[in-house]
Amino acid sequence: MVFNKIKITDSDGSSPEKAIVNQNTKSHSEGVDAEYEYLESIYGKQNVEWRLNEQIMAVYRKKFYDILKIKLRNGQKRTYWFDITSFYGKE
């Protein structure tokens, strides 16, 4: 899949081992934008069909992750792990 001109792997994002990887990202802001575009492609418009409950940056096994916890309009909660190691700290 391609979002914001960034290729995203086919992983499901349910854990660090299955994290979604933003490939060919040039900056942190570009990578984060792609994360939100990815979620909107699945669930629809942010703050209409789903909302962000929490966004956490974590380090696990020497890799950097954005963990996005969202709540869907129907009340279900989802957590997505994005591997941001390749662009963490780039501006």
PyRosetta script that sets phi, psi and omega in degrees:
from pyrosetta import init, pose_from_sequence

init()
pose = pose_from_sequence("MVFNKIKITDSDGSSPEKAIVNQNTKSHSEGVDAEYEYLESIYGKQNVEWRLNEQIMAVYRKKFYDILKIKLRNGQKRTYWFDITSFYGKE")
pose.set_psi(1, 150.4)
pose.set_omega(1, 179.4)
pose.set_phi(2, -126.2)
pose.set_psi(2, 127.3)
pose.set_omega(2, 178.7)
pose.set_phi(3, -133.3)
pose.set_psi(3, 131.7)
pose.set_omega(3, -179.8)
pose.set_phi(4, 51.4)
pose.set_psi(4, 38.8)
pose.set_omega(4, -179.5)
pose.set_phi(5, 65.0)
pose.set_psi(5, 16.2)
pose.set_omega(5, -179.2)
pose.set_phi(6, -111.8)
pose.set_psi(6, 129.7)
pose.set_omega(6, 176.6)
pose.set_phi(7, -80.7)
pose.set_psi(7, 131.5)
pose.set_omega(7, 179.2)
pose.set_phi(8, -116.3)
pose.set_psi(8, 136.1)
pose.set_omega(8, -178.4)
pose.set_phi(9, -66.4)
pose.set_psi(9, 165.8)
pose.set_omega(9, -177.5)
pose.set_phi(10, -86.0)
pose.set_psi(10, 9.5)
pose.set_omega(10, 178.0)
pose.set_phi(11, -63.4)
pose.set_psi(11, 159.2)
pose.set_omega(11, -176.7)
pose.set_phi(12, -90.7)
pose.set_psi(12, -9.2)
pose.set_omega(12, 175.5)
pose.set_phi(13, 74.7)
pose.set_psi(13, 15.3)
pose.set_omega(13, -174.5)
pose.set_phi(14, -80.9)
pose.set_psi(14, -11.5)
pose.set_omega(14, -177.5)
pose.set_phi(15, -160.9)
pose.set_psi(15, 170.4)
pose.set_omega(15, 176.5)
pose.set_phi(16, -59.4)
pose.set_psi(16, -36.6)
pose.set_omega(16, -179.6)
pose.set_phi(17, -70.4)
pose.set_psi(17, -23.7)
pose.set_omega(17, 179.8)
pose.set_phi(18, -113.9)
pose.set_psi(18, 25.5)
pose.set_omega(18, -176.3)
pose.set_phi(19, -62.0)
pose.set_psi(19, 147.5)
pose.set_omega(19, 174.8)
pose.set_phi(20, -80.6)
pose.set_psi(20, 129.4)
pose.set_omega(20, -176.8)
pose.set_phi(21, -107.3)
pose.set_psi(21, 125.8)
pose.set_omega(21, 173.0)
pose.set_phi(22, -83.7)
pose.set_psi(22, 114.9)
pose.set_omega(22, -177.9)
pose.set_phi(23, -99.5)
pose.set_psi(23, 144.2)
pose.set_omega(23, 176.4)
pose.set_phi(24, 66.1)
pose.set_psi(24, 26.1)
pose.set_omega(24, 178.5)
pose.set_phi(25, -80.1)
pose.set_psi(25, 133.7)
pose.set_omega(25, -176.8)
pose.set_phi(26, -93.8)
pose.set_psi(26, -23.1)
pose.set_omega(26, -178.6)
pose.set_phi(27, -147.9)
pose.set_psi(27, 163.3)
pose.set_omega(27, 179.6)
pose.set_phi(28, -62.2)
pose.set_psi(28, -45.9)
pose.set_omega(28, -177.6)
pose.set_phi(29, -63.8)
pose.set_psi(29, -37.7)
pose.set_omega(29, 177.1)
pose.set_phi(30, -63.6)
pose.set_psi(30, -41.6)
pose.set_omega(30, 179.1)
pose.set_phi(31, -65.8)
pose.set_psi(31, -43.0)
pose.set_omega(31, 179.8)
pose.set_phi(32, -66.4)
pose.set_psi(32, -40.4)
pose.set_omega(32, 176.3)
pose.set_phi(33, -57.1)
pose.set_psi(33, -41.8)
pose.set_omega(33, 179.8)
pose.set_phi(34, -64.3)
pose.set_psi(34, -34.9)
pose.set_omega(34, 178.1)
pose.set_phi(35, -60.7)
pose.set_psi(35, -46.6)
pose.set_omega(35, -179.1)
pose.set_phi(36, -68.3)
pose.set_psi(36, -39.3)
pose.set_omega(36, 176.3)
pose.set_phi(37, -61.4)
pose.set_psi(37, -39.8)
pose.set_omega(37, 177.9)
pose.set_phi(38, -59.7)
pose.set_psi(38, -49.4)
pose.set_omega(38, -179.5)
pose.set_phi(39, -63.7)
pose.set_psi(39, -38.5)
pose.set_omega(39, 178.2)
pose.set_phi(40, -67.0)
pose.set_psi(40, -30.3)
pose.set_omega(40, 178.4)
pose.set_phi(41, -69.0)
pose.set_psi(41, -25.0)
pose.set_omega(41, 179.7)
pose.set_phi(42, -90.0)
pose.set_psi(42, -47.5)
pose.set_omega(42, -169.1)
pose.set_phi(43, -108.6)
pose.set_psi(43, -11.0)
pose.set_omega(43, -176.9)
pose.set_phi(44, 100.0)
pose.set_psi(44, -168.5)
pose.set_omega(44, -172.1)
pose.set_phi(45, -64.0)
pose.set_psi(45, 132.6)
pose.set_omega(45, 176.4)
pose.set_phi(46, -64.4)
pose.set_psi(46, 144.8)
pose.set_omega(46, -178.9)
pose.set_phi(47, 68.2)
pose.set_psi(47, 7.8)
pose.set_omega(47, 171.3)
pose.set_phi(48, -121.1)
pose.set_psi(48, -61.1)
pose.set_omega(48, -179.4)
pose.set_phi(49, -91.9)
pose.set_psi(49, -22.9)
pose.set_omega(49, 178.6)
pose.set_phi(50, -155.3)
pose.set_psi(50, 160.4)
pose.set_omega(50, 176.5)
pose.set_phi(51, -138.1)
pose.set_psi(51, 153.5)
pose.set_omega(51, 178.4)
pose.set_phi(52, -81.8)
pose.set_psi(52, 122.4)
pose.set_omega(52, 175.5)
pose.set_phi(53, -88.7)
pose.set_psi(53, -37.6)
pose.set_omega(53, -175.5)
pose.set_phi(54, -161.7)
pose.set_psi(54, 142.2)
pose.set_omega(54, 172.3)
pose.set_phi(55, -128.7)
pose.set_psi(55, 125.1)
pose.set_omega(55, -174.8)
pose.set_phi(56, -126.9)
pose.set_psi(56, 138.2)
pose.set_omega(56, 171.0)
pose.set_phi(57, -99.1)
pose.set_psi(57, 129.9)
pose.set_omega(57, -177.1)
pose.set_phi(58, -135.2)
pose.set_psi(58, 155.5)
pose.set_omega(58, 173.3)
pose.set_phi(59, -115.9)
pose.set_psi(59, 128.9)
pose.set_omega(59, -179.9)
pose.set_phi(60, -144.0)
pose.set_psi(60, 123.0)
pose.set_omega(60, -179.3)
pose.set_phi(61, 50.0)
pose.set_psi(61, 48.4)
pose.set_omega(61, 175.2)
pose.set_phi(62, 64.6)
pose.set_psi(62, 21.6)
pose.set_omega(62, 174.5)
pose.set_phi(63, -122.4)
pose.set_psi(63, 152.6)
pose.set_omega(63, 179.5)
pose.set_phi(64, -101.9)
pose.set_psi(64, 138.9)
pose.set_omega(64, -177.4)
pose.set_phi(65, -133.9)
pose.set_psi(65, 144.6)
pose.set_omega(65, 163.2)
pose.set_phi(66, -99.9)
pose.set_psi(66, 126.5)
pose.set_omega(66, 176.5)
pose.set_phi(67, -111.8)
pose.set_psi(67, 117.0)
pose.set_omega(67, -179.7)
pose.set_phi(68, -108.7)
pose.set_psi(68, 121.0)
pose.set_omega(68, 177.4)
pose.set_phi(69, -106.2)
pose.set_psi(69, 120.8)
pose.set_omega(69, -176.0)
pose.set_phi(70, -122.0)
pose.set_psi(70, 159.7)
pose.set_omega(70, 175.0)
pose.set_phi(71, -124.1)
pose.set_psi(71, 126.6)
pose.set_omega(71, -179.9)
pose.set_phi(72, -80.8)
pose.set_psi(72, 161.7)
pose.set_omega(72, -179.5)
pose.set_phi(73, -55.6)
pose.set_psi(73, -33.4)
pose.set_omega(73, -179.1)
pose.set_phi(74, -82.9)
pose.set_psi(74, 3.9)
pose.set_omega(74, 177.0)
pose.set_phi(75, 97.0)
pose.set_psi(75, -13.6)
pose.set_omega(75, 178.7)
pose.set_phi(76, -67.3)
pose.set_psi(76, 147.7)
pose.set_omega(76, 179.1)
pose.set_phi(77, -112.8)
pose.set_psi(77, 144.1)
pose.set_omega(77, 179.0)
pose.set_phi(78, -135.9)
pose.set_psi(78, 149.8)
pose.set_omega(78, 175.4)
pose.set_phi(79, -125.9)
pose.set_psi(79, 132.6)
pose.set_omega(79, 179.3)
pose.set_phi(80, -123.3)
pose.set_psi(80, 132.4)
pose.set_omega(80, 174.9)
pose.set_phi(81, -102.5)
pose.set_psi(81, 125.7)
pose.set_omega(81, 175.0)
pose.set_phi(82, -116.4)
pose.set_psi(82, 125.7)
pose.set_omega(82, 176.7)
pose.set_phi(83, -80.2)
pose.set_psi(83, 113.1)
pose.set_omega(83, -176.6)
pose.set_phi(84, -109.9)
pose.set_psi(84, 15.2)
pose.set_omega(84, -175.8)
pose.set_phi(85, -55.2)
pose.set_psi(85, -40.4)
pose.set_omega(85, -174.4)
pose.set_phi(86, -68.4)
pose.set_psi(86, -23.6)
pose.set_omega(86, -178.0)
pose.set_phi(87, -125.6)
pose.set_psi(87, 2.3)
pose.set_omega(87, -178.6)
pose.set_phi(88, -58.1)
pose.set_psi(88, 126.2)
pose.set_omega(88, 178.0)
pose.set_phi(89, 86.9)
pose.set_psi(89, -7.0)
pose.set_omega(89, 178.1)
pose.set_phi(90, -82.8)
pose.set_psi(90, 139.7)
pose.set_omega(90, 177.9)
pose.set_phi(91, -114.6)
pose.dump_pdb("model.pdb")
